Amino acid sequence: MFTIILIMLSGMAAGYLLRRHRPAFLSALITGLIWLLLFLLGLEVGANQELIKALPTLGVEALIITMAALAGCMVGSWLLWRNMVRKSGGDSRKAASDSRPSEEGNPLKGSLIIVSFFVLGCLVAWMGWLPLEVLPADVSFYALCALMCCVGFSIGCDPETIRKFRHLSPKLLLLPLVTILGTWVGCALVSLALSERSVFDCMAVGSGFGYYSLSSIFITEYKGAELGTIALLSNIIREIATLLLAPWMCSVFGRLAPISAGGATTMDTTLPILLRTCGQELAIVAIFHGFVVDFTVPFLVTLLCSL
């Protein structure tokens, strides 16, 4: 985690020093690295036979819990966004349109391309066309490092980023709390429709906040493999949903919604999409949000599992 942040900060410093020589291919390189990471994620999912077998049954529960958690986060972040706009004396639609970065091309087309790379990775691994053993060790980590370096460089090259960041509301520090509470409220409400799952089971699953590896391990240890598998699926779905639906979330629920939906992933895997969708001036907010939420995962998951 700290390695990724250090690499991004180094990229920002290099971008600032070379801000007059921004490479023309930087945007295309970032896009290509995003596609590569989604393909690699698809490979990991497709190669996990237990995960594939569990999709038709436990996957439905995981999807329901995830959608409820995301709904809670989007509503909570929308209320915070509206409050910030109201206090500033502006209109929410005007503020959103004034500060939102311009989208290159069709956002829906970009989302379809992203999901196609993930699906392709799943298919390639499931069919055995490219076993994970043939890939270099930690290839996903190195690709992520390259992506974070490029993202940092892009932020450092933008002279408007620091100016815009100075005008951000201190209320943005409340966003991690909004994410946690929104997730809990959504999961608690949907537990009423899942008779086999207690309210604390659903809240524990949601408290992974996209950190599927750690949260699923804790939940498996405390509650068994079945709920652990649901946690794994749910948090993978959360990360993918943020990557695919970020433009829609931003346009409907405000610029904070994709960050809140991303949970613990907003300081690494979903950060490039968030910067394009929400604006580079929210980069520090997304990193801070991801760091705080990520830090709470082991404590909140173990607490809820013990109740």
HELIX and SHEET records of a PDB file:
HELIX    1   1 PHE A    2  LEU A   17  1                                  16    
HELIX    2   2 ARG A   19  HIS A   21  5                                   3    
HELIX    3   3 LEU A   26  ALA A   47  1                                  22    
HELIX    4   4 GLN A   49  ALA A   54  1                                   6    
HELIX    5   5 LEU A   58  LYS A   87  1                                  30    
HELIX    6   6 SER A   92  SER A   99  1                                   8    
HELIX    7   7 PRO A  107  TRP A  126  1                                  20    
HELIX    8   8 LEU A  132  VAL A  134  5                                   3    
HELIX    9   9 VAL A  139  CYS A  157  1                                  19    
HELIX   10  10 GLU A  160  ARG A  166  1                                   7    
HELIX   11  11 PRO A  170  LEU A  174  5                                   5    
HELIX   12  12 LEU A  175  VAL A  190  1                                  16    
HELIX   13  13 SER A  191  ALA A  193  5                                   3    
HELIX   14  14 VAL A  199  GLY A  206  1                                   8    
HELIX   15  15 TYR A  212  LYS A  223  1                                  12    
HELIX   16  16 ALA A  225  PHE A  253  1                                  29    
HELIX   17  17 ALA A  257  GLY A  262  1                                   6    
HELIX   18  18 GLY A  263  MET A  267  5                                   5    
HELIX   19  19 LEU A  271  CYS A  278  1                                   8    
HELIX   20  20 GLN A  280  LEU A  282  5                                   3    
HELIX   21  21 ALA A  283  CYS A  305  1                                  23    
END                                                                             
